[in-house]
């Protein structure tokens, strides 16, 4: 986002909102002459924020969702429980993945299977290293 004072940020919210959570989403500055300065260190730090989100570290949507808003959805020290937004993202992402690898009948069957949705919503660790082979 380009702010009125020329500051470039990775967040559309007012800086005070992220500073309340100890965050800095400043990535650079656009000068009046049109030149741009990017703080690559800060940009990389912001990109890596998803690496340190306890709620997201076990979720298969981690790299596409990035935990949503770092201020309102996954601020530092937030709960590790999935929010309604997390569950919606998980269900939509699973639908798209299934559509990519399966036929339309399989997708339709999964979309109509409320028990499957509940299992996905409550699955607290998607990492293969924790898969126990139990499909019940």
Buried (B, 14 or more C-beta within 10 A) or exposed (E): EEBEEEBBBBBEBEBEBBEEBEBBBBBBBBEEEEEEEEBEEBBEBBEEBBEEBEBBBBBBBBEEBBBBBBBEBBBEEBEEEBBEBBBEBBBEBBBEEBBEEEEEEEBEEBBEEEEBBEEBBEBEEBEEEEEEEEEE
